[in-house]
Amino acid sequence: MPNTIAIVGMQFGDEGKGKIIDFLTEKADVVARYNGGNNAGHTIIADGKKVAVHLIPSGILRKNILNIIGNGLVVDPKVLKQEMANVKEQGFDISPDNLVVSENAHVIQEKHIEKDKEKNKHLGTTARGIGPAYEDKASRHGIRVSEYVKNDNELAPFVKNTTQLINKKLQEKKNILFEGAQATLLDIDHGTYPYVTSSNATVGGICTGLGVAPKHIQCSLGVLKAYITRVGTGPLPTELEDDNGKHMQDKGHEFGTTTGRPRRCGWLDLVMGKYAVMINGLDALLITKLDVLSGLEKLKICTAYKRNGETITEFTADLNVLENAEPVYEELNGWQEDITQCKSFDELPDNAKTYVKKIEEFLGIPVAILSVGPDREQTMIMKEEFLF
Ligand code: IMP
């Protein structure tokens, strides 16, 4: 069993990482974020309460977990304070004992938010100032958290050298969860540029975004929603604008946690899935929202694209190709039963089992967790050896 687990999104974000991470935090000692900022949005249902966190790692809703905001993040101090207050208000503890912010993380300033709103509309960003803050970081004009807190007594106690801290925890063999935000196809280097975020959301981001050496990432798990969604602009070859898409949007509550925007929905794209397995070196899958597909007569899985008569089986981030790619589908029979109360794989309808097995077979890695609803209880463990 691993001591360190990386959780990354395999699609365009909103795969349900929050719920899975929350589930895995039961046995975690440390939860560390390595990229992005408050563009992320994790909705977690804990103790019957629905809590949305954007910047604070998801381990905050459990006791005795150290939550780290790594150097790879961009932090909006106002948002951080507000979020700390919200979480406290819901009855959860926050102190420098369970939340630390890297002194080397960069600060999102008001001007970054303004610039994001003005200049990045065409990209459909979350308008939280993420891109412009990373721009200043890269051009070496940014302000780091260590500098900022010289004038902020409220946040100062939370600011630490998190690189040393996390490496100590690694030495002590603590259970560490690396919490990815956004996802593989939104990665600045490997996603559908320019319709991406400004950080490395893939596993590689852990090394630079936390100061953790590659050899310390023992297990990489990819979160795959049973269909696909995308917020904002950019190619989505399997997008649906019919009743099936509407079914996914309504039943899956596909509206952004951060911006409330409706998410575009489509059939599961395993060309992208395969790419995510490769880029992240995934060991196993965490499949979410399978229950949303209940009630559809036929299901489709995209296994290749066709473009100008040519069949493409390997993903490319080339927009010219993606925008003109016609999905090649394999059609499967759906199931009508409500599966939200199923406790084991055996209890699933046969067609649901076939759907999951098809994914495993195509991607060549097993499913470690299968989620059939938003609650902690609606989670099937399929392969324990990949978990803490
Ligand atoms: P930015 O990260 O605000 O710069 O937005 C860039 C792109 O990433 C936009 O298409 C956003 O909708 C998308 N994005 C950023 N964060 C998330 C997320 O957590 N989930 C889904 N999409 C996201």
Boltz pocket constraint, residues with backbone or C-beta under 6 A from the ligand:
constraints:
  - pocket:
      binder: B
      contacts: [[A, 12], [A, 13], [A, 14], [A, 39], [A, 40], [A, 41], [A, 123], [A, 124], [A, 125], [A, 126], [A, 127], [A, 128], [A, 129], [A, 130], [A, 131], [A, 181], [A, 182], [A, 186], [A, 195], [A, 196], [A, 197], [A, 198], [A, 231], [A, 232], [A, 233]]
      max_distance: 6.0
